[in-house]
Amino acid sequence: MKLDTIQIRYNTEKLCILRHYIDDTALQTELQAQLQTLYEKHVPAEIRAGIDSQEGGTTV
């Protein structure tokens, strides 16, 4: 599976404070989970099924 990188702009002070309460690994895990939720909400099931079959049934 090929991976891509996403960059977003976010308030520096808020991000700094967030990192005080959550480490970078957990932050990345939570952001990936939110992207997966958006994917499942907006991409039709039949399209997701086709992509999942190409990946061998795994999702990130």
C-alpha positions in Angstrom: 0.0 0.0 0.0 1.3 3.4 -1.0 1.1 6.1 1.7 0.9 9.9 1.2 1.5 12.8 3.5 -1.0 15.5 4.4 -0.1 18.9 5.8 -2.5 21.2 7.5 -2.2 24.6 9.0 -3.2 24.9 12.7 -2.7 27.4 15.4 0.8 27.1 16.8 -0.1 27.8 20.4 -2.9 25.3 20.4 -0.7 22.6 18.8 2.0 23.3 21.4 -0.5 22.9 24.3 -2.0 19.8 22.7 1.5 18.2 22.5 1.9 18.9 26.2 -1.0 16.6 26.9 -0.5 14.0 24.1 2.6 12.6 22.5 3.3 12.8 18.8 2.6 9.1 18.3 -0.8 9.3 19.9 -1.6 12.5 18.0 -0.8 10.8 14.7 -2.8 7.8 15.6 -5.9 9.9 16.5 -5.5 12.0 13.3 -5.4 8.8 11.2 -8.5 7.5 13.0 -10.3 10.7 12.2 -9.3 10.5 8.5 -10.6 6.9 8.4 -13.9 8.1 9.9 -14.1 10.8 7.2 -13.3 8.2 4.5 -16.0 5.8 5.7 -18.5 8.7 6.0 -18.0 10.2 2.5 -16.8 7.4 0.2 -19.5 5.0 -0.9 -19.3 1.5 0.5 -19.0 -0.1 -3.0 -16.0 2.1 -3.8 -14.4 1.3 -0.4 -14.9 -2.4 -1.0 -13.1 -2.2 -4.3 -10.2 -0.4 -2.7 -10.1 -2.7 0.2 -10.0 -5.7 -2.1 -7.0 -4.2 -4.0 -5.2 -3.7 -0.6 -6.0 -7.2 0.6 -8.7 -6.1 2.9 -6.6 -3.8 5.2 -7.4 -0.2 6.0 -5.2 2.4 7.8 
